Amino acid sequence: MGAGRRRMPGRLVAFVVALGLACSMGEAFGQTVHSPTIAMPDGVKLAADVVLPTGAGAKRSSTVLIMSPYGRATRLSAHAAQALTAAGLALVFVDVRGTGASQGRQTSVFSRQERGDLNPILDWIAKQPWSDGRVISTGASYDGNLAALALAANNPALVAAMPRFVDFDTYRDLAVPGGVRNEMFLRGWGRLTDELNQVPSCLLSSPACPVTQPNIKPVDGDDDRSQLRLALLDHRLDWSPYAATMAYSFEDDRLRSGRDLRGGFLSMQGKALTQSTRPVELWGSWFDASTADSALEWWAAAPKTPMEIFLGAWTHGGGARVDPFIASSSEDEPGAPVVAKAFIDFAGRALASPQMVQRQIHYYTAGAAVWRTTTQWPPANVAPVRWYLADHGALTPSSPSTQTGADRYPVNFAATTGKANRWTTQLGGGPVSYGDRAVQDALMLAYSSAPLAASIEITGTATVGLHLSATAPDGALFVYLETVAPDGRVTYLSEGELRLPLRGPASAHNAPPGVDPSFLRKDFAPLISGKPVEVGVRLHAVSARIPAGYRLRIAIAGADADTFARYPAVGGQTYTVIRSRTAASYIDLPQAEWSSGAEAGVR
């Protein structure tokens, strides 16, 4: 088969489809469809699809806006689009600058040019004869971050946003969590982005391009594909994400081009985002990178925003349920119909009045398969309970009584969370399965409680405080929260990461008492061999019911071989964890007793 007929690689199809709950729109469900270009102030033309409800000419419509670098024709399923247009909503899909059939070049993630295109896109929609001048942005993953950035553009046409599975701070929540470089994601996402943007098969045969590359759809009037070819030639000069970020380890590091990535992070949008009074509905998952943490960070940073949050147990994009205690089934898996229904409900309330969207968090509890609602976080029934690391690998609520106590751990760099974890699902929404962690825990330093006398719930963010010393100047710390069933099966619940030389000032993610870690290059402070330090690791938020008879476990590692970079890059490392009366090591669990009444308010 010739290059002009080469089909999109299977892993790339999965990546493009999963991030949008998508299938190709084709002729887009029988509604009125056209594919215009939207001119930007600098002359670059962006490719768009406009899908109008039946009879749109007689009545102006509010608009759903989805912007994506993954191909505008793949962002929504036929079922979801039919549901939205049947509800009277117009749909606009846009290939962002430098991608798909849009002209220009993509120079970085959420670049200044990409953000600068948001206002002209919104202005264009508001001026169309079929538009009532009101727009709601939405999308998942990268698309979701763009939907949120549209809020920060502060355009009067944008009335609300429904971002799903986003990163509030892309450095801390995904690329380098805890200062530990997510090598698997940076390499994998970089490779997939290169494959999407560099399409020699389309340049060789532009007419065949929509068949061989369904993420690339021409615009109206481009019968000879000459406009598409010019756009694709532009894309040959797009950035190559992995090559550009190979030295990206510190928060203030720049790309090889000299660009600062932080300008596009949601956490850097200031008052435009955090003081916004436009309604927002956020979706995140306990088991999808840090998307639940990101939603909660935004909640805390934007107290004036009418915000509704759904925190579930899903793969990236919401394609499947992830409950480590319950086998997956179609029940409670969102899928396109549920997403569309949720969006229609949210859009109806947001368009009626911002006051119709009230601040509340709906969250799923793993192991109980229930949904509950709260107006505060953590929920009112939850309080921190401190568990101490103790002799003989014990985890106990009693504080240490001796002046000495320590455990030596030669780091095993083969330790791993596998290739179907909370980070790998980011590359296309694949399954999340940690399996039985007992074998991996044998490669770590583990502390387990006695069997629980009664069922408990853990809902919120656990914080670990450790006193330790190291033998090498650089090192990473991974702390896992797990349960041990009566039959010995070990189940993963959450984790936290920290690159140890980045332990002092300024992070919302890792903060032992009196010490705020920093991820700035200037604050890198190598460890001194044998000198104890106090560090804190904040685990990713989770909600789970732990049955009576189960034990709690904390497992400590110095590597995650299949996901994160190795620290130190060569050579060994040994940690000594101190657990004495004057240097106690512990975990604070956001904990509550579980009762039958806990199921009140199930969604």
Residue, then its C-alpha position, 0 to 999 in steps of 0.5 A: m500500500g503506497a504512502g498516499r493510502r497509509r492509514m492512521p496508526g491504530r494507537l493514534v486512532a485510539f488517542v484521537v477518538a478517546l480524547g473526544l468521546a469521538c467518531s468522525m462526524g461524516e456529514a454530521f447527522g443530517q443537520t445543516v453543516h458547513s465548513p468555513t474558515i475563520a480569519m484571524p487578525d494576522g491573516v491566518k485562517l482557521a478551519a471550522d465545522v458549523v453544525l446547525p439544528t434543523g430550522a436554525g434559520a428561523k430561530r437564532s441558537s446559542t452555540v457550543l464551541i469545541m477547539s482542538p489540536y486533534g482534528r475538529a471532525t473527531r471531537l464529538s460522537a454522532h449521538a452526542a451531536q444529535a442530542l445537542t442540536a435536537a436541544g436547539l444548540a448550534l455546534v462549532f468545531v475549530d482546528v486550532r492554529g497549526t493543526g488539522a486544516s488550519q493555517g499557521r504553526q503550533t509553537s507550544v502547548f497553549s501558546r500565546q498565539e493559540r490563546g490570542d485566537l480565542n477572542p476572534i473565534l468568539d467574536w466571529i460566532a457572535k456575529q453569525p446570522w444563526s447565532d444568538g450571541r451566546v457561547i458555551s465552551t467545552g471539551a476534554s483534555y487539551d480541548g478542555n483546557l482551551a475551553a477554560l482558557a476561553l473563560a480567561a479571554n473574558n469575551p462577552a459572548l462566552v457565558a459559561a464553560m464545561p471543561r472536562f479532565v483538565d490540568f489546572d497547572t500543567y507542570r505540577d498536575l501532569a508533566v512534572p508532578g512533584g518535580v518528578r519528570n513524567e517521562m512516559f507521558l512527555r515522550g508518548w504525547g510528543r510522539l503522537t502529536d508529531e504523528l498528527n501534525q507531520v503527515p507526509s501521506c497527506l502532502l503526497s496525496s491531499p485528495a486522499c487525506p480525509v480518508t487516510q487521516p480522519n482527523i484532517k478535514p478540508v474546508d468548503g470550497d477547497d475542492d482541489r485541496s490546495q488550501l489544505r496542502l498549504a496548511l499542511l506545509d505550514h505544519r511541517l514547521d510545528w514544534s516537536p513537543y518531546a524534542a522541545t521539552m527534553a530539558y524540561s525539569f524545573e517550573d521556570d525552564r523554557l523550551r529550546s525556542g526560549r518560550d515559557l510554557r507557563g503562560g498557558f497554564l490555567s493557574m497563571q490566568g489570575k483574576a480573569l479566571t479566578q474572579s470570573t462569575r461565569p458558570v463552570e462545570l468541571w469533570g475529573s477523575w480520582f484515577d486520571a493523572s491529577t484531573a480531580d486535584s485540578a478541579l479542586e484547585w480551581w474550586a479553591a482558587a475561584p470562590k466567586t465562580p458558580m461552579e459545579i464539579f463531578l469527581g468520578a472514577w473514570t479513565h481519561g475522557g470518561g470512557a470507562r469506569v475505574d473502581p479498584f473494588i468493583a469490576s467495570s460495567s456499563e453502569d456508571e460509565p458516562g459515555a457520549p449519551v451521559v455527557a450530552k445529557a449533562f451538558i444540555d442540563f448545564a447549558g439550560r441552567a447557565l443560559a437561563s441565569p448564572q444563579m441557576v448553577q450553584r457551587q457544589i461538588h458531586y463525588y463518587t466513592a470507590g468501593a461503595a459505588v455511590w455518588r454524594t454531594t457537598t458544598q464544601w471540600p473536604p466534606a463536613n464529615v471528614a477529618p484528618v486522622r494521623w497514622y504513624l510509621a512504626d516498628h516491624g512495618a506497622l502503621t498505627p494511630s499511636s505516636p512513637s514512644t522511643q528515641t530511636g527507630a529507623d528503616r533502611y531502604p536501598v531503592n529498587f529502580a525496577a519498582t513500577t506501577g505498570k503500563a495501565n496506570r493513572w498517567t498512561t490513560q492520559l494517552g488516549g483514555g486507555p484502561v487503568s488497572y494496577g492489579d494486585r500490588a503485593v509483588q511490587d510492594a515487596l520491592m518497596l518499604a511498606y507499613s500496614s495497619a491492623p485489620l480495621a474493626a469497622s468500615i471507614e471512608i477516605t475522602g480528600t487529600a492525604t498528606v505524608g510527613l517523613h523524616l529521612s536521609a539519603t546516600a545520593p544527592d538526588g532522588a525521587l520519593f513515591v508514596y502509595l496509599e493502598t489497602v490489604a484485603p483479608d486474603g492478602r490482595v493489595t489494592y492501589l488507591s492513590e499516590g504522591e511524588l516528590r523530587l527530594p532536592l525540590r523540597g523547599p519553598a513554594s508549592a501547593h502540592n507538597a508541604p510538610p509543616g513549616v516547609d513549602p517545596s519549590f520547583l524553581r531551578k534556583d531552589f534545587a538543593p541537593l541532599i547531603s549524604g546521611k543528613p536527615v531532612e523533613v519532607g512532605v508529600r501530598l497524595h492525589a485526592v481520592s474517595a473510597r470505602i475501606p471495608a472492616g477487616y481490611r488493612l491500610r498500607i503505605a508503600i514507599a519507593g524511589a522509582d516508577a520505572d515505566t512512567f517517571a524519570r530516574y533520580p539519580a540518573v545513574g548509580g544507587q540510592t538508599y533512604t533511611v526513614i526515621r520514625s522516633r518520638t522526636a522525628a515521627s513519620y506519618i500519614d494524615l488520612p482524611q477519614a470518616e466512619w462509614s455508615s448506611g446513612a452515607e448513601a444519602g444524596v446518591r446521584 
